[in-house]
Amino acid sequence: MGKLEEFEILFDKNKVVFSPGDSISGTVKVRLGQPLQCKAFKVSCNGFCGVTNKVNDTAWMVEEQYFNSTVSVADKGTLKQGEHTFPFRFLIPGTAPTSFEGSYGRIIYRVRAFIDTPRFSKDYNIEKAFYLLSLLNLNELPDIWGTCSSAVTQHFTYMLMKTGTVFLKAQTDMKGYTPGQIIQVIASIHNQSGKSTGNMVASLVQRVTYETKKPIHDIRTIAEVEGGVVKAGKEVEWTEQIIVPPLPQSSLAGCDLIKIEYYVKVCVKSPEVLLTLPIHIGNVSLDKKLQLSNKAAPPAFAEAGDTPASTSITDTTTTPTLPQRPAPKPAPRPAPRSRMSSHNSPSAPPAEYYQGAEGGAPNNNGYPNKRQSQLVSPNAFSYAPGLFFSGDQQHNGPAPYPAHGASSIPTPHILPPDYDTSGYPQEAPPSYDETCNT
């Protein structure tokens, strides 16, 4: 190394694993065989993600930087012969993602020290990596409780002419696991054909997606267990276990270039029938006490059919109010005989109307059918001067629907009065000549 006999980065307490929000501190140790002139002596701490399209390549096509801090530990001048130590301290952002190393990309954190010497002299630099772990608490994930299940039906042809069907259903006992836990896999295979199937297989699969111009999907089988065959016309229930090995967590929160997913694949080799069960791998296991507390919590709303006290049920199809009727004009022409007021647009009847239409009685006791109980006001029709209606037919507005809880007996349509039988005043109206004379 010439003048520089020792150049080393040391972390305090030899710690190499940190968490977001921690501070990383240490010293840079330098031992010189003779004096060394330097223009700058700096220490930096940075974290970034790089993605490439070649296996184990470091010529990154896409990069994403999380932080980059630099401090100067020595002034410009000459470092004397002997041993020197320069302390440093950096703060790691709380949003930095977990470290990761894959075939097509990495999330890297490192501390670098470099000595910039005058022109025509050799520069010196060194770096030391550290690892960041952001714990994934499975209890904080949405929809994490319960089992994960799926089913698939596969139709196939064998011996050119014969056809068959295989029904496969599988589930895992949980949706989230930590390294060291056991995945309980239960599969049910029903072979509805005259041919025996191939072996049953359950495997834990990791899928890593690297975001480049053309996304790269790296799929690997982490663990695999194999079962027997299912004979023709038989139904078998298969139970198996998979131990979760040390694996990176599912979520790389804060990283937009790398996505990690896990799932359990259950398949029958012949005919090829498969399904996948998505799961999560985390660092903090599921707490069954939290699951029980969630089940014991009271529901947010009452059961179906109950209505909160603060909510009132109203009929959405209300009858609009008719405008005030103007004064009658002399000798108007009677309007066509109609079944209902032109001011009311009836809504479509409920489905129960078509079931009991012939019987004439409404099927819903709470809310009578409007086609069966629509009332028509006589004000919707014209009438001759001097014509009056009996007391039970005089209305100032549209006839309302029966109130909620009223009798379920259907109310017949009220038709316009019969002009032949309507009562007249005791004295006949004056004739045309009498009117002119007066």
C-alpha angles and dihedrals in degrees: 000000000000113000091004108071098169131019116169142154117219126189119213112264088002088274115166103165118073139169129230109277094028124122119236118209137173144120139270111226120206128179118186128197090201137002116296127204115217135182094198139001112195140166123205136186120201143162128200145152124234129190129191138174096232126077113260092353122147097196093104118213093191128023135188121192123207102181141340122191127175131188131184111232099181137030125240111279141070126327110217124233114273137045125330133180125198119191124215138182131190135180118228114219116245092231097059113121127234119278115263138178120194139159095264103025148015142203104218133188121186147158116225131192123192136178116208111205130192122278118299090019128108120261120219130212138164136178138197126197127222131185131239123208121190105188116232110215107204091201090067095057118102119248092008099134125092133023130312114230140168140170137203137183120210124195116199142169125231133178087020093271108044125080132199144177132225120195116201126187125173141168142180123225093235141013098226134046141173127217110285096029123115124241111217109211121192118185131180118200122187113189106202095179141080094250130079117242128233125256121303116240133191120188140173109232131194120205119191119187119200113199111223132133085290109027116237119217116203110192120186134176107229100182134359138190127188134209138187134276131276115233124225114289093004132123119213133186112210124196121191141162132222122194113218110231124206104295139163113265122263098243125059095187110197096026119104098179103057128047124184124200133175131198141165113239118205117187147159112225099214118056090020107245120158143160135182130225113200115221137172128237114206144157101242113056126226116276112222090202090064090050091053091047090053091052092048094050113108115255117262092233135029121263121282111290095027120106124209114247092244093057123078124198114235132178108251093206102065123174112251118234115254119234117253112280113245122233113286117263120222117270101349120184112257114252120239114279106261135181096226143012117285088225094064122074107197117222123231113279119249121258092261090066093072092051097057104022094116093051092059095222123105116248097211108069096188098054114025118221110263094216089058100040104031107136121209123212118225087225087077090071132064120241139191122262113272093022113132134185128225118261095260091056100049112108133170095199143006117316109257126228116257112277121257110280094024123140116295092225107119116246112227121233113271108228128200114281118274105251092203094063101031116119121252130204117273092251122055116239116263118269125245094259092049091050092052093049093052 
